[in-house]
Amino acid sequence: QVQLVESGGGLVQPGGSLRLSCAASGFTFSGYAMSWYRQAPGKERALVAAISSTGVTANYADSVMDRFTISRDNTKNTVYLQMIGLKPEDTAVYYCNVRLLLVDSFRNYWGQGTQVTVSS
């Protein structure tokens, strides 16, 4: 079965850095784009970054542009989110996501999330 397991979250001071990892299994990882979303308290889950199946193309939310970098290692079935210059507004639960085509429609799969807290 499809599984996504996030790790790497924690408490960091403003301006600090964290690297999140998402270990994927249950599907052909190298064939799919992967994404990171985040959900802050009281807010909707929002796209943070996405990366193509090959890792050649990446897209970012404006709020994290030039601070976050998404990457992947298709030999390890893992996608990463390197975060630098963290701000308090980056505080959220970060989720790994993949959209898979099942029968004739797409379905979203999510990990359980990893908490990132940016606070002094």
GROMACS elastic network, one bead per residue, 0.5 to 0.9 nm:
[ bonds ]
;  ai    aj funct       b0    kb
    1    25     6  0.74775   500
    1    27     6  0.77080   500
    2    24     6  0.74672   500
    2    25     6  0.56905   500
    2    27     6  0.61222   500
    2   109     6  0.73939   500
    3    23     6  0.79464   500
    3    24     6  0.56917   500
    3    25     6  0.52257   500
    3    26     6  0.61401   500
    3    27     6  0.85387   500
    3   109     6  0.78129   500
    3   110     6  0.78173   500
    3   111     6  0.69048   500
    4    22     6  0.62385   500
    4    23     6  0.56686   500
    4    25     6  0.67014   500
    4    26     6  0.89009   500
    4    95     6  0.88823   500
    4    96     6  0.66248   500
    4    97     6  0.75797   500
    4    98     6  0.85710   500
    4   109     6  0.76605   500
    4   110     6  0.62721   500
    4   112     6  0.76440   500
    5    21     6  0.79943   500
    5    22     6  0.52828   500
    5    23     6  0.51683   500
    5    24     6  0.66173   500
    5    25     6  0.89328   500
    5    95     6  0.88155   500
    5    96     6  0.75979   500
    5   110     6  0.85074   500
    5   111     6  0.52107   500
    5   112     6  0.67300   500
    5   113     6  0.75134   500
    5   114     6  0.87922   500
    6     9     6  0.82989   500
    6    20     6  0.69993   500
    6    21     6  0.55493   500
    6    23     6  0.65366   500
    6    24     6  0.89579   500
    6    94     6  0.80218   500
    6    95     6  0.69515   500
    6    96     6  0.65842   500
    6   111     6  0.62531   500
    6   112     6  0.70303   500
    6   113     6  0.57573   500
    6   114     6  0.58053   500
    7    19     6  0.86563   500
    7    20     6  0.57382   500
    7    21     6  0.52558   500
    7    22     6  0.64267   500
    7    23     6  0.83847   500
    7   113     6  0.78519   500
    7   114     6  0.58685   500
    7   115     6  0.87751   500
    8    18     6  0.70407   500
    8    19     6  0.59317   500
    8    21     6  0.61103   500
    8    22     6  0.88620   500
    8   114     6  0.70713   500
    8   115     6  0.85071   500
    8   116     6  0.84847   500
    9    18     6  0.70235   500
    9    19     6  0.75554   500
    9    20     6  0.62363   500
    9    21     6  0.88244   500
    9    93     6  0.85076   500
    9    94     6  0.80994   500
    9   113     6  0.89245   500
    9   114     6  0.52705   500
    9   115     6  0.51655   500
    9   117     6  0.78636   500
   10    18     6  0.79371   500
   10   114     6  0.79239   500
   10   115     6  0.60878   500
   10   116     6  0.50629   500
   10   117     6  0.60991   500
   10   118     6  0.84194   500
   11   115     6  0.82747   500
   11   116     6  0.61858   500
   11   118     6  0.59503   500
   11   119     6  0.72006   500
   12    15     6  0.82496   500
   12    16     6  0.59019   500
   12    17     6  0.71745   500
   12    18     6  0.77068   500
   12    86     6  0.79434   500
   12   116     6  0.77792   500
   12   117     6  0.62558   500
   12   119     6  0.63401   500
   12   120     6  0.77702   500
   13    16     6  0.54334   500
   13    17     6  0.84235   500
   13    86     6  0.75927   500
   13    87     6  0.80909   500
   13    88     6  0.83232   500
   13   117     6  0.83083   500
   13   118     6  0.53835   500
   13   119     6  0.50570   500
   13   120     6  0.50753   500
   14    17     6  0.86191   500
   14    85     6  0.69733   500
   14    86     6  0.53578   500
   14    87     6  0.50492   500
   14    88     6  0.63507   500
   14   118     6  0.57303   500
   14   119     6  0.59996   500
   14   120     6  0.64585   500
   15    84     6  0.68883   500
   15    87     6  0.63417   500
   15   118     6  0.86077   500
   16    83     6  0.82778   500
   16    84     6  0.60542   500
   16    85     6  0.55282   500
   16    86     6  0.54158   500
   16    87     6  0.81865   500
   16   118     6  0.81647   500
   17    82     6  0.75736   500
   17    83     6  0.53660   500
   17    85     6  0.62774   500
   17    86     6  0.61932   500
   18    81     6  0.81958   500
   18    82     6  0.61751   500
   18    83     6  0.52219   500
   18    84     6  0.66980   500
   18    86     6  0.82201   500
   18   116     6  0.85156   500
   19    80     6  0.68663   500
   19    81     6  0.56245   500
   19    83     6  0.59378   500
   19    84     6  0.85823   500
   20    79     6  0.83544   500
   20    80     6  0.54839   500
   20    82     6  0.63696   500
   20    83     6  0.79340   500
   20    94     6  0.85529   500
   20   114     6  0.82157   500
   21    78     6  0.66899   500
   21    79     6  0.58713   500
   21    81     6  0.65179   500
   21    82     6  0.87412   500
   21    96     6  0.86090   500
   22    77     6  0.83439   500
   22    78     6  0.54046   500
   22    79     6  0.51969   500
   22    80     6  0.62566   500
   22    81     6  0.85892   500
   22    95     6  0.85527   500
   22    96     6  0.62266   500
   22   111     6  0.80562   500
   23    76     6  0.79248   500
   23    77     6  0.60584   500
   23    79     6  0.68184   500
   23    80     6  0.89371   500
   23    96     6  0.89261   500
   24    27     6  0.78415   500
   24    29     6  0.69675   500
   24    76     6  0.86393   500
   24    77     6  0.54583   500
   24    78     6  0.59853   500
   24    79     6  0.80140   500
   25    28     6  0.78318   500
   25    29     6  0.72628   500
   25    77     6  0.70516   500
   26    29     6  0.82398   500
   27    30     6  0.88059   500
   27    31     6  0.85750   500
   27    32     6  0.88837   500
   27   100     6  0.87352   500
   28    31     6  0.56457   500
   28    32     6  0.73336   500
   28    77     6  0.86359   500
   29    32     6  0.58489   500
   29    33     6  0.83238   500
   29    34     6  0.86811   500
   29    53     6  0.77680   500
   29    74     6  0.67184   500
   29    77     6  0.57782   500
   29    78     6  0.82622   500
   30    33     6  0.80408   500
   30    53     6  0.55332   500
   30    54     6  0.67716   500
   30    73     6  0.87142   500
   30    74     6  0.54387   500
   30    75     6  0.82852   500
   30    77     6  0.74137   500
   31    52     6  0.88846   500
   31    53     6  0.54416   500
   31    54     6  0.78303   500
   32    51     6  0.89633   500
   32    52     6  0.69303   500
   32    54     6  0.82772   500
   32    98     6  0.72593   500
   32    99     6  0.77062   500
   32   100     6  0.77078   500
   33    50     6  0.70477   500
   33    51     6  0.55396   500
   33    54     6  0.79381   500
   33    55     6  0.82631   500
   33    97     6  0.89697   500
   33    98     6  0.67279   500
   33    99     6  0.76903   500
   34    49     6  0.85588   500
   34    50     6  0.57069   500
   34    51     6  0.54623   500
   34    52     6  0.66680   500
   34    53     6  0.71002   500
   34    72     6  0.85648   500
   34    79     6  0.72351   500
   34    96     6  0.74549   500
   34    97     6  0.59578   500
   34    98     6  0.51374   500
   34    99     6  0.77411   500
   35    47     6  0.74150   500
   35    48     6  0.74849   500
   35    49     6  0.56173   500
   35    51     6  0.62735   500
   35    52     6  0.88397   500
   35    70     6  0.83978   500
   35    79     6  0.83802   500
   35    95     6  0.83093   500
   35    96     6  0.59226   500
   35    97     6  0.50316   500
   35    98     6  0.63864   500
   35    99     6  0.88754   500
   36    46     6  0.87034   500
   36    47     6  0.62711   500
   36    48     6  0.54347   500
   36    49     6  0.52679   500
   36    50     6  0.63199   500
   36    51     6  0.89721   500
   36    70     6  0.82420   500
   36    79     6  0.89346   500
   36    80     6  0.87542   500
   36    81     6  0.75931   500
   36    94     6  0.67901   500
   36    95     6  0.56323   500
   36    97     6  0.60059   500
   36    98     6  0.89228   500
   37    45     6  0.64345   500
   37    46     6  0.53344   500
   37    49     6  0.70341   500
   37    50     6  0.88050   500
   37    93     6  0.83395   500
   37    94     6  0.56941   500
   37    95     6  0.50628   500
   37    96     6  0.63963   500
   37    97     6  0.71801   500
   38    44     6  0.84284   500
   38    45     6  0.54725   500
   38    46     6  0.54894   500
   38    47     6  0.65829   500
   38    48     6  0.65502   500
   38    90     6  0.85911   500
   38    91     6  0.86861   500
   38    92     6  0.57898   500
   38    93     6  0.54120   500
   38    95     6  0.58145   500
   38    96     6  0.87110   500
   38   113     6  0.85082   500
   39    42     6  0.81669   500
   39    43     6  0.61916   500
   39    44     6  0.59161   500
   39    46     6  0.63042   500
   39    91     6  0.84585   500
   39    92     6  0.51534   500
   39    93     6  0.52912   500
   39    94     6  0.65687   500
   39    95     6  0.80626   500
   40    43     6  0.53471   500
   40    44     6  0.72910   500
   40    45     6  0.73909   500
   40    46     6  0.89062   500
   40    89     6  0.83094   500
   40    90     6  0.79554   500
   40    91     6  0.63045   500
   40    93     6  0.63770   500
   40    94     6  0.87694   500
   41    44     6  0.84229   500
   41    91     6  0.85688   500
   41    92     6  0.68869   500
   41    93     6  0.85138   500
   43    46     6  0.85412   500
   45    95     6  0.89238   500
   46    61     6  0.87744   500
   47    50     6  0.78092   500
   47    60     6  0.79212   500
   47    61     6  0.67009   500
   48    59     6  0.83593   500
   48    60     6  0.57648   500
   48    61     6  0.51711   500
   48    62     6  0.85993   500
   48    63     6  0.82431   500
   48    64     6  0.71068   500
   48    68     6  0.86898   500
   48    94     6  0.88265   500
   49    58     6  0.70897   500
   49    59     6  0.54672   500
   49    61     6  0.62658   500
   49    64     6  0.83902   500
   49    68     6  0.81581   500
   49    69     6  0.79403   500
   49    70     6  0.64731   500
   49    81     6  0.82437   500
   50    57     6  0.83262   500
   50    58     6  0.55135   500
   50    59     6  0.52226   500
   50    60     6  0.66111   500
   50    70     6  0.70154   500
   50    71     6  0.89375   500
   51    54     6  0.79666   500
   51    55     6  0.57353   500
   51    56     6  0.75224   500
   51    57     6  0.57482   500
   51    59     6  0.65390   500
   51    70     6  0.66608   500
   51    71     6  0.69534   500
   51    72     6  0.78805   500
   51    79     6  0.87575   500
   52    55     6  0.50787   500
   52    56     6  0.63453   500
   52    57     6  0.53008   500
   52    58     6  0.63425   500
   52    59     6  0.89002   500
   53    56     6  0.78514   500
   53    57     6  0.84050   500
   53    72     6  0.86120   500
   53    74     6  0.84639   500
   54    57     6  0.76827   500
   54    72     6  0.82530   500
   54    74     6  0.79057   500
   55    58     6  0.70949   500
   55    70     6  0.87101   500
   55    71     6  0.64250   500
   55    72     6  0.62218   500
   55    73     6  0.82756   500
   55    74     6  0.87045   500
   58    69     6  0.85583   500
   58    70     6  0.70488   500
   58    71     6  0.82078   500
   59    65     6  0.87327   500
   59    70     6  0.84923   500
   60    63     6  0.80956   500
   60    64     6  0.65830   500
   60    65     6  0.57922   500
   60    66     6  0.88039   500
   60    68     6  0.79752   500
   60    69     6  0.83514   500
   60    70     6  0.85063   500
   61    64     6  0.56461   500
   61    65     6  0.61974   500
   62    65     6  0.51244   500
   62    66     6  0.87700   500
   63    66     6  0.89318   500
   63    67     6  0.87008   500
   63    90     6  0.89006   500
   64    67     6  0.53984   500
   64    68     6  0.56207   500
   64    69     6  0.87530   500
   64    83     6  0.85409   500
   64    90     6  0.85367   500
   65    68     6  0.62723   500
   65    69     6  0.83025   500
   66    69     6  0.76724   500
   66    84     6  0.88085   500
   67    82     6  0.82483   500
   67    83     6  0.60507   500
   67    84     6  0.52539   500
   67    85     6  0.60782   500
   67    86     6  0.77352   500
   68    81     6  0.66648   500
   68    82     6  0.55042   500
   68    84     6  0.61841   500
   68    85     6  0.84645   500
   68    86     6  0.89259   500
   69    80     6  0.80013   500
   69    81     6  0.56486   500
   69    82     6  0.50233   500
   69    83     6  0.65469   500
   69    84     6  0.86294   500
   70    79     6  0.73210   500
   70    80     6  0.56087   500
   70    82     6  0.63364   500
   70    83     6  0.87605   500
   71    78     6  0.86993   500
   71    79     6  0.58082   500
   71    80     6  0.51924   500
   71    81     6  0.65482   500
   71    82     6  0.80514   500
   72    75     6  0.89304   500
   72    76     6  0.84642   500
   72    77     6  0.77011   500
   72    78     6  0.57547   500
   72    80     6  0.58202   500
   72    81     6  0.87478   500
   73    76     6  0.54604   500
   73    77     6  0.61080   500
   73    78     6  0.54619   500
   73    79     6  0.63492   500
   73    80     6  0.82818   500
   74    78     6  0.65469   500
   74    79     6  0.81366   500
   75    78     6  0.79454   500
   76    79     6  0.86703   500
   79    96     6  0.83073   500
   83    86     6  0.66578   500
   84    87     6  0.89728   500
   86    89     6  0.82436   500
   86    90     6  0.64313   500
   86    91     6  0.86686   500
   86   118     6  0.66740   500
   87    90     6  0.53543   500
   87    91     6  0.75316   500
   87   118     6  0.60623   500
   87   119     6  0.79459   500
   88    91     6  0.56136   500
   88   117     6  0.73442   500
   88   119     6  0.58031   500
   88   120     6  0.86286   500
   89    92     6  0.80325   500
   89   118     6  0.75728   500
   90   116     6  0.75103   500
   90   117     6  0.74708   500
   90   118     6  0.66942   500
   91    94     6  0.88942   500
   91   115     6  0.77668   500
   91   116     6  0.53636   500
   91   118     6  0.54429   500
   91   119     6  0.82507   500
   92   114     6  0.84384   500
   92   115     6  0.60752   500
   92   116     6  0.55155   500
   92   117     6  0.66295   500
   92   118     6  0.88349   500
   93   113     6  0.57593   500
   93   114     6  0.53957   500
   93   116     6  0.60028   500
   93   117     6  0.84679   500
   94   111     6  0.89875   500
   94   112     6  0.87697   500
   94   113     6  0.52314   500
   94   114     6  0.52809   500
   94   115     6  0.62304   500
   94   116     6  0.70051   500
   95   110     6  0.64475   500
   95   111     6  0.57817   500
   95   112     6  0.67583   500
   95   114     6  0.66981   500
   96   109     6  0.81885   500
   96   110     6  0.57138   500
   96   111     6  0.54699   500
   96   112     6  0.82313   500
   96   113     6  0.70436   500
   97   108     6  0.67457   500
   97   109     6  0.55941   500
   97   111     6  0.68719   500
   98   107     6  0.82632   500
   98   108     6  0.58654   500
   98   109     6  0.53934   500
   98   110     6  0.69621   500
   99   106     6  0.60706   500
   99   107     6  0.54456   500
   99   109     6  0.62823   500
  100   105     6  0.82617   500
  100   106     6  0.53734   500
  100   107     6  0.53854   500
  100   108     6  0.65486   500
  100   109     6  0.76731   500
  101   104     6  0.65820   500
  101   105     6  0.55327   500
  101   107     6  0.63408   500
  102   105     6  0.55811   500
  102   106     6  0.59311   500
  102   107     6  0.67818   500
  103   106     6  0.82855   500
  110   113     6  0.79007   500
  111   114     6  0.86204   500
